[in-house]
Amino acid sequence: MDIRYLEYILALAETGNMTKAAKKLYVSQPTLSQFLTKQELELGTPLFQRSHGTYTLTPVGSLYAEYAEKVIFLTDKLEKDIKRVSNSSRIRIGTSASSARHMLSCILADFRQYYPKVELVLSDDNLGSMSNFISRGEIDLAFVTANSLEQYKGQSIELKKEEVVFAAPSLHPYCQKIKGNRQHSLTSAQLLEHFHNTPFILQHKGSCIRYLIEDFFDKRDFNPTIACMTSQAQSICDMISSNIGVGFIPVGYHIPYKQITSFSLEPKLYRIHSILYRKDLYMAPPHKCLIELAQTYVNNSCNQS
């Protein structure tokens, strides 16, 4: 869209000098002068007062410049929005957890039925990386598990909350002591009292649960001994059942071993299954469809559990 003539007036108003304005605009001085004369003839009133080679906006010229700035701003916004809409045929999606990857694999078949020509570009990393990708505009939507959505206000959708429990080997002395109790829970003071000397098996830094754990420990000024770090819940369960250490597991993950005793914490820890999106993302129908499919999947999963 050609708005260069509006820029002519603004450049002359800014510099106050025909030669300087022409140089800034990369046009010849006669070209700029002819354009100004033509505009003033068409409007029937001068836009500038001339005094010793200095150009100053008249009241009409000030009004013209004010509207010129608005037109340039709106034109730029229109071009960007057109680009966003046209780019909706390609959606960049990020995931930060195995649960999110599983959900996507379940809903993409339905999505392809609605939008078979939309290209999907998938990437996977931890929550910290996904947050950075979103802020830099490198991905459009991210299906993540987050420890909090406070920092993502205005660009996040909560799908559901899931409790994170503390898991310990059933052979641990404290687990043996409470054996037979139907419900297991621990306050933070009890956890540190009975397990402070036990090695911890933790998720990698940058992951949602690791953020929760670090906040939990920092509030209690506790520095745990770390036996191992892994992003796989299965590996954590394997090591806990082998009496290597203790750890934290999302309650939705089925713990497959009787050798593990799990505890609900007081206060409880939760991870939040959610969708993050770019602040400047134009929500075209394909984006909305993906979000609706994810919401339906989560609602159906909750009803079945």
ABEGO torsion letter per residue (X at the ends): XBAAAAAAAAAAAAAGBAAAAAAAAGBBAAAAAAAAAAAAAAAGBBABBBBGGBBBBBAAAAAAAAAAAAAAAAAAAAAAAAAAAAAAABBBBBBABAAAAAAAAAAAAAAAAABAABBBBBBBBBAAAAAAAAAAGABABBBBBBABAAAABGABBBABBBBBBBBBBAABAAAAAABGBABBBBBAAAAAAAAAABBBBBBBBGBAAAAAAAAAAAAAGBBBBBABBBABAAAAAAAAAAGABBBBBBAABBBABAABBBBBBOBBBBBBBBBBBBAABBBBAAAAAAAAAAAAAAAAAAAAX
